[in-house]
Every structure is written in structure tokens, then in C-alpha cells.
């Protein structure tokens, strides 16, 4: 920017060129990136739901059959534990899967909102998807 010597004010002598093709390319590449990310996140949610379902099914079978020495596969090795301890391990793993699922759900919500804004459609807030629960764990939320 050049300043005028007599007044000291900035003078605009040049304009930045407006390139609509570059803007379209940038927006299109952002849309492609977000759609790929959303598809991957949705697949992750499905896999996490399946894993959570397997944990629930294993816990239910342990309770039904009343097995005392229970063998659990822990990724790399088998563990022999009592029924109570195995149920605690399954509950802990289920909570971990649910926490990761919530985080992925938040990412999906944010990316979907950005995706809709790029398509110049109504965002999630305008569609009513930003509602907060009144009660959480039996207590009022803010």
C-alpha cells in the first residue's frame, strides 16, 4: 500500500485479482476432503457400534452361563479371570468404546455443519440439531 505524502492516508492503487475459478477449485477440494472424512468417520462409528455390541453380548453370555474361570482375549493374549472381574473388564472396555464413539459423533456433527455451509445450505443449527438435553445423569444441564 502506498501512502499519500500530503495527507498521510493510504491510497489503494492496485486491486487484488478476483479469481472465481480458484475459489471454486478450493471449495470443491474442501468438499471432497470433508466427504471422505465423513465417510471414514461413519465407518468408524459402525465399527465401534459392532464392537460395543460384542462386549454386551459377551457380558450377557458370561452372566447366563455362570462361568467362574472365564477366559478373555485381550488383544495379544488370553486372560483367565473370575466372572466378576471379567464383567468389570468388559464394562470398562464398553465405556471406552462409548467415549470414543461420542468423540467421533462430535466430529461428524462439526464436519457435517461445515459441509452444509460449503454447499450453501442451511447449517445444522438452523435445522434444529443443536439441541441440548435438559437432564443429564438426573441433573439439570446449563
C-alpha positions in Angstrom: 0.0 0.0 0.0 1.2 3.5 -0.8 0.6 6.5 1.5 -0.1 10.0 0.2 2.7 12.3 1.3 0.5 15.3 1.9 -2.4 13.7 3.8 -0.7 10.6 5.2 -3.6 8.4 4.2 -3.3 5.1 2.5 -4.0 5.0 -1.2 -5.3 2.0 -3.0 -3.6 1.9 -6.2 -4.0 -1.8 -7.1 -6.8 -4.3 -6.6 -6.2 -7.9 -5.8 -7.4 -10.0 -8.7 -10.5 -12.0 -8.1 -10.2 -15.5 -9.4 -13.5 -17.3 -9.3 -12.0 -20.4 -10.8 -9.5 -20.7 -7.9 -12.3 -20.2 -5.3 -14.3 -22.9 -7.0 -11.4 -25.3 -7.0 -10.6 -24.6 -3.4 -14.3 -25.1 -2.4 -14.5 -28.3 -4.4 -11.4 -29.8 -2.9 -12.6 -28.9 0.6 -16.0 -30.6 -0.2 -14.2 -33.7 -1.4 -11.9 -33.8 1.7 -14.9 -33.4 4.0 -17.0 -36.0 2.3 -14.1 -38.5 2.5 -13.6 -37.6 6.2 -17.3 -38.0 6.9 -17.5 -41.4 5.2 -14.5 -42.6 7.2 -16.0 -41.3 10.4 -19.3 -43.0 9.7 -17.5 -46.3 9.1 -15.6 -45.9 12.4 -19.0 -45.3 14.2 -20.4 -48.5 12.7 -17.3 -50.5 13.7 -17.4 -49.0 17.2 -21.1 -49.9 17.5 -20.3 -53.5 16.4 -17.5 -53.7 19.0 -19.8 -52.4 21.7 -22.5 -54.9 20.8 -19.9 -57.8 21.0 -18.9 -56.6 24.5 -22.6 -56.5 25.6 -23.2 -60.0 24.1 -20.1 -61.4 25.8 -21.2 -59.9 29.2 -24.7 -61.4 28.8 -23.3 -64.8 28.0 -21.0 -64.8 31.0 -23.9 -63.9 33.2 -26.2 -66.6 31.7 -23.8 -69.5 31.8 -22.5 -68.6 35.3 -18.9 -69.5 34.4 -16.3 -68.9 37.1 -13.0 -69.2 35.4 -13.6 -67.0 32.3 -11.1 -66.8 29.5 -10.9 -63.3 27.9 -8.9 -62.5 24.8 -7.1 -59.2 25.5 -5.7 -58.3 22.1 -2.4 -60.2 22.3 -3.1 -62.9 25.0 -5.8 -64.8 26.8 -6.6 -63.9 30.4 -8.2 -66.3 32.9 -10.2 -64.3 35.4 -13.2 -64.7 37.7 -16.7 -63.9 36.5 -16.9 -60.6 38.4 -13.5 -59.4 37.2 -14.3 -60.3 33.6 -17.5 -58.3 33.8 -15.7 -55.3 35.2 -13.2 -55.5 32.3 -16.0 -55.7 29.8 -17.8 -52.7 31.3 -14.5 -50.7 31.3 -14.0 -51.6 27.6 -17.6 -50.7 26.8 -17.2 -47.3 28.4 -14.0 -46.7 26.5 -15.8 -47.6 23.2 -18.7 -45.3 24.0 -16.5 -42.4 24.8 -14.6 -42.8 21.5 -18.0 -43.1 19.8 -19.2 -39.8 21.3 -16.0 -38.1 20.2 -16.4 -39.4 16.6 -20.0 -38.3 16.7 -19.0 -34.7 17.6 -16.5 -34.7 14.8 -19.2 -35.9 12.4 -21.6 -33.1 13.6 -18.9 -30.4 13.1 -17.9 -31.7 9.7 -21.5 -32.1 8.5 -22.1 -28.5 9.6 -19.1 -27.3 7.6 -20.1 -29.5 4.7 -23.6 -27.9 4.6 -22.1 -24.4 4.8 -19.8 -25.1 1.8 -22.9 -26.3 -0.1 -24.6 -23.0 0.9 -27.4 -24.9 2.6 -28.9 -24.4 6.0 -26.5 -25.5 8.7 -27.3 -27.9 11.5 -28.2 -25.1 14.0 -30.8 -23.7 11.6 -32.2 -27.2 11.1 -32.6 -27.7 14.9 -29.8 -30.2 15.5 -28.0 -28.2 18.2 -30.5 -29.0 21.0 -29.0 -29.6 24.4 -30.5 -32.2 26.8 -32.5 -30.8 29.8 -31.3 -33.7 32.1 -28.0 -35.5 32.1 -27.5 -38.2 34.7 -30.6 -37.0 36.5 -29.3 -33.4 36.9 -30.3 -30.2 35.0 -27.8 -29.0 32.5 -27.0 -25.4 31.8 
